[in-house]
Amino acid sequence: MMRYRYGTALVAVVAMASACQQQSGSVSLESDDAKASYAIGQDVGRNLAPTVDRLDRAAFMKGVEDMLDGAEAAVPAEELQAAMQAFSEALMADRAAVGDDNRAAGEAFLAENGAKDGVVTTDSGLQYEVLREGDGPMPTAEDQVRIHYRGTLIDGTEFDTSYGREPAVFQVGGVIAGFTEALLLMPVGSQYRIAIPGDLAYGANGAGALIGPNATLVFELELLEIVE
């Protein structure tokens, strides 16, 4: 079952901050306490993000305020329990539908991409295109490597990049399966464009706010060196 931290003290903090904003019309973020409170609010919002299409914010606020005020619950406990069960099941169904849509979109993308000149599809379903072939050694799964990368969804939305900052360093075998497979194919000095099916990426769980369930991912990947 999907679980969200509805009853934490953090939610209460957000509720109080929201109530203050409604009363004053604006929120000052000048003090350290205010900035920390804003960061806490972002954290709670991040955890509640999967509920955004179903969460009744007014009802949510009333529930928090009733608890803070010590007021009697507006809905009997057994009704709340049943509603929470239905809510959770609806969220799971919504996410499964998104996963089905992402899988279908990914399959269509991979079929089109795999037909392009220069694109190789491996037995696992990973696709790669050599943009630059290096002449250095090839890493093993146990090696630490230094890389630059840019990751996007199939619609071009960027979800992560190392460009503009220091290259990333990690163990080849310690990342998602499609990323590991690609690195094991690359001599140092190479630059590849890879397309990773959802089941070789983050699968049905997805990752973060942008990478949904069963999402196909696209990376431009430069293998700079094997770290000694």
C-alpha positions as CSV (number, residue, x, y, z in Angstrom):
1,M,0.0,0.0,0.0
2,M,1.2,3.5,-0.8
3,R,1.8,5.5,2.4
4,Y,2.1,9.3,2.8
5,R,3.0,11.1,6.0
6,Y,-0.4,12.8,6.5
7,G,-0.3,12.9,10.3
8,T,3.2,14.2,11.0
9,A,4.1,17.3,12.8
10,L,5.6,18.6,9.5
11,V,2.1,18.8,8.0
12,A,0.9,20.8,11.0
13,V,3.7,23.3,10.4
14,V,2.7,23.6,6.8
15,A,-0.9,24.1,7.7
16,M,-0.1,26.8,10.2
17,A,2.1,28.6,7.7
18,S,-0.6,28.4,5.1
19,A,-3.2,29.8,7.5
20,C,-0.9,32.7,8.3
21,Q,-0.4,33.4,4.6
22,Q,-4.2,33.4,4.0
23,Q,-4.6,35.9,6.9
24,S,-1.7,38.2,6.0
25,G,-1.7,37.9,2.2
26,S,2.0,37.4,2.1
27,V,4.8,35.5,3.9
28,S,8.2,36.9,4.8
29,L,11.1,34.6,4.2
30,E,13.8,36.8,5.6
31,S,14.5,35.1,9.0
32,D,16.3,31.8,9.4
33,D,13.2,30.4,11.1
34,A,11.1,31.4,8.1
35,K,13.5,30.0,5.6
36,A,13.8,26.7,7.6
37,S,10.0,26.6,7.8
38,Y,9.8,27.1,4.0
39,A,12.2,24.2,3.5
40,I,10.1,22.0,5.8
41,G,7.0,23.0,3.7
42,Q,8.8,22.0,0.5
43,D,9.7,18.6,2.0
44,V,6.1,18.0,3.0
45,G,4.8,19.1,-0.4
46,R,7.3,16.8,-2.0
47,N,5.9,13.9,0.0
48,L,2.3,14.8,-0.8
49,A,2.9,15.5,-4.5
50,P,1.6,12.1,-5.6
51,T,-1.8,13.1,-4.1
52,V,-2.1,16.5,-5.8
53,D,-4.9,15.5,-8.2
54,R,-7.1,14.0,-5.4
55,L,-6.1,16.0,-2.3
56,D,-8.9,18.3,-1.2
57,R,-6.8,21.1,0.3
58,A,-9.6,22.8,2.2
59,A,-10.6,19.5,3.9
60,F,-6.9,18.7,4.6
61,M,-6.4,22.1,6.2
62,K,-9.6,21.6,8.3
63,G,-8.4,18.2,9.5
64,V,-5.0,19.7,10.7
65,E,-6.6,22.8,12.3
66,D,-9.2,20.6,14.1
67,M,-6.4,18.5,15.6
68,L,-4.4,21.6,16.6
69,D,-7.5,23.2,18.2
70,G,-8.5,20.0,20.0
71,A,-11.8,20.0,18.2
72,E,-14.0,17.0,17.8
73,A,-13.6,15.1,14.5
74,A,-16.1,16.3,11.9
75,V,-16.4,12.7,10.5
76,P,-16.7,9.5,12.5
77,A,-13.5,7.4,12.8
78,E,-14.9,4.4,10.9
79,E,-15.9,6.6,8.0
80,L,-12.4,8.2,7.9
81,Q,-10.8,4.8,7.9
82,A,-12.9,3.6,5.0
83,A,-12.3,6.8,3.1
84,M,-8.5,6.6,3.6
85,Q,-8.6,3.0,2.3
86,A,-10.5,4.1,-0.8
87,F,-8.3,7.1,-1.2
88,S,-5.2,4.9,-1.1
89,E,-6.6,2.4,-3.5
90,A,-7.5,5.2,-5.9
91,L,-4.0,6.6,-5.8
92,M,-2.6,3.1,-6.5
93,A,-5.0,2.8,-9.5
94,D,-4.0,6.2,-10.8
95,R,-0.3,5.3,-10.6
96,A,-0.8,2.0,-12.3
97,A,-2.6,3.8,-15.1
98,V,0.3,6.2,-15.5
99,G,2.7,3.3,-15.5
100,D,0.7,1.6,-18.3
101,D,0.7,4.9,-20.3
102,N,4.5,5.4,-19.7
103,R,5.2,1.8,-20.8
104,A,3.2,2.2,-24.0
105,A,4.8,5.5,-24.8
106,G,8.3,4.1,-24.1
107,E,7.7,1.1,-26.3
108,A,6.7,3.4,-29.2
109,F,9.7,5.6,-28.6
110,L,12.1,2.6,-28.5
111,A,10.6,1.2,-31.7
112,E,11.1,4.4,-33.6
113,N,14.5,5.1,-32.1
114,G,15.8,1.6,-32.7
115,A,15.1,1.9,-36.4
116,K,17.5,4.9,-36.7
117,D,20.8,4.4,-38.4
118,G,23.6,3.9,-35.8
119,V,21.3,2.8,-33.0
120,V,22.0,-0.6,-31.5
121,T,19.5,-2.6,-29.4
122,T,21.0,-5.1,-27.0
123,D,19.4,-8.4,-25.9
124,S,18.1,-6.6,-22.7
125,G,16.4,-3.9,-24.7
126,L,18.9,-1.1,-24.0
127,Q,19.6,1.1,-27.0
128,Y,22.8,3.0,-27.6
129,E,24.3,5.2,-30.3
130,V,28.0,6.0,-30.4
131,L,28.6,9.7,-30.7
132,R,32.3,9.4,-30.0
133,E,34.3,6.2,-29.6
134,G,37.1,6.4,-27.1
135,D,40.3,4.4,-27.2
136,G,40.8,3.9,-23.5
137,P,40.2,0.8,-21.3
138,M,36.7,-0.5,-20.6
139,P,35.5,-0.5,-17.0
140,T,34.2,-3.5,-15.0
141,A,31.2,-3.5,-12.7
142,E,33.5,-3.1,-9.7
143,D,35.3,0.0,-11.0
144,Q,34.7,3.6,-10.0
145,V,34.3,5.9,-13.0
146,R,34.1,9.7,-13.6
147,I,31.4,10.7,-16.0
148,H,29.4,13.6,-17.4
149,Y,25.8,12.9,-18.2
150,R,22.5,14.5,-19.1
151,G,19.2,12.6,-18.4
152,T,15.9,13.4,-20.0
153,L,12.5,11.8,-20.4
154,I,11.4,10.8,-23.9
155,D,9.7,14.2,-24.4
156,G,13.0,16.0,-23.8
157,T,12.3,17.0,-20.2
158,E,15.6,17.2,-18.4
159,F,15.6,15.6,-14.9
160,D,19.3,15.6,-14.1
161,T,22.7,16.6,-15.4
162,S,26.3,16.8,-14.3
163,Y,27.1,19.5,-16.9
164,G,27.8,22.8,-15.2
165,R,29.3,21.2,-12.2
166,E,32.0,18.6,-11.3
167,P,31.7,15.3,-13.1
168,A,29.9,12.5,-11.2
169,V,31.9,9.6,-9.7
170,F,30.3,6.3,-8.8
171,Q,30.7,2.5,-9.0
172,V,29.6,1.1,-12.4
173,G,27.6,-1.7,-10.8
174,G,25.9,0.6,-8.3
175,V,23.5,2.4,-10.6
176,I,20.3,1.4,-12.5
177,A,20.8,-1.7,-14.7
178,G,20.6,0.1,-18.1
179,F,23.2,2.7,-17.0
180,T,25.5,-0.1,-15.8
181,E,25.1,-2.0,-19.1
182,A,25.9,1.0,-21.2
183,L,29.1,1.9,-19.2
184,L,30.4,-1.7,-19.6
185,L,30.2,-1.2,-23.4
186,M,32.2,2.1,-23.4
187,P,35.9,2.5,-23.6
188,V,37.2,5.5,-21.7
189,G,36.9,8.7,-23.8
190,S,33.6,7.6,-25.4
191,Q,30.3,9.5,-25.6
192,Y,27.1,7.6,-26.1
193,R,23.5,8.4,-26.3
194,I,21.4,5.7,-24.6
195,A,17.8,4.9,-24.2
196,I,16.9,2.8,-21.2
197,P,13.5,1.0,-21.0
198,G,11.6,1.4,-17.8
199,D,12.3,-2.1,-16.5
200,L,16.1,-1.3,-16.8
201,A,15.6,2.1,-15.1
202,Y,13.4,2.7,-12.1
203,G,10.6,0.3,-13.0
204,A,7.1,0.6,-11.5
205,N,8.4,2.8,-8.6
206,G,9.7,5.6,-10.6
207,A,12.0,8.2,-9.0
208,G,11.4,11.6,-7.7
209,A,8.8,14.0,-9.0
210,L,9.7,13.8,-12.7
211,I,10.5,10.1,-13.4
212,G,7.2,8.3,-13.3
213,P,6.5,4.6,-13.1
214,N,7.9,2.5,-16.0
215,A,9.4,5.7,-17.6
216,T,11.9,5.2,-20.5
217,L,14.9,7.4,-19.9
218,V,17.4,8.9,-22.4
219,F,21.0,9.8,-21.4
220,E,23.9,11.4,-23.1
221,L,26.9,9.9,-21.4
222,E,30.6,10.6,-21.5
223,L,33.0,8.2,-19.8
224,L,35.9,10.4,-18.7
225,E,38.1,8.0,-16.8
226,I,38.3,5.0,-14.5
227,V,39.1,6.3,-11.1
228,E,42.1,4.5,-9.5
